[in-house]
């Protein structure tokens, strides 16, 4: 896959001209200072950080061109293409939207969801710039439900949530055929000053919670980090 939209994100940022431009590392360091200043302690304060920190928005956008991100998306795309019964995908926590745009080019119906942040507004700018008008966007609020879909894609999102178990409940209620996610829980512990917004939940507890809510983990033929869960109801129907 060419990953065109990942690789042109910096050019799009320059044209958008509403974010300070830094490298990923410098953006994270500046965003860490924003985090320390706000010192979020609950879900609302977590959300306010993502809405207020333009430094974080820059770091997350520039991360689209990071080598790890490009390798991750290549793995994810292969998993999705291998699932022959996927038509509609919800990209939950879509950020700068590169994943959504790449998957849209592959022919999937995409519903992109995120908080009403400057980064989400940047994504909507990118949709107009690249003349993509068939991706539906939804601003996430506390009571926003996940629309009916075949697959929920949530890449490196759970570790940014104050209580990820509440998000998983919301995913399970959607009764999607699949949940495909990646996480970076605890990956910042040795460099907490660099990435302090990552929460530190045990991934085994997360996986058990997803399974307790009606999904079963499926083994993938590619290494960590992707995790795929299939709805048990759909397993029984096949």
Secondary structure, DSSP 8 states (H G I E B T S, - for coil): ---HHHHTHHHHHHHH--S----HHHHHHHHHHHHHHH---SHHHHHHHHHH-HHHHHHHHHGGGSHHHHHHHHHHHHHHHH-TT--EEEEET-TT-HHHHHHHHTT-EEEEEE-S-HHHHHHHHHHHHTT----EEEE--TT------SEEEEES-GGGSTTHHHHHHHHHHTT-SEEEEE--TTTTGGGTTT-TT-----HHHHHHHHHHTTEEEE--SS-TT-EEEEEHHHHHH-
